[in-house]
Amino acid sequence: YSAGAAAMTAAARHFVPNEAVADAYAGRYRLYGEINQAMTPMWERIAGQQART
């Protein structure tokens, strides 16, 4: 499978993180984690409503 996937895909760009702003990246990642935790109950409620329709 990996040979087939490799034959059909190609990287258009290569991203290299800017180490000078690593603290900002880390802070945003922590914030995203908090958002994820806060939203989980809402996503579960939405999923429950969709299951009933």
Secondary structure, 3 states (H helix, E strand, C coil): CHHHHHHHCCCCCCCCCCHHHHHHHHHHHHHHHHHHHHHHHHHHHHHHHHHHC
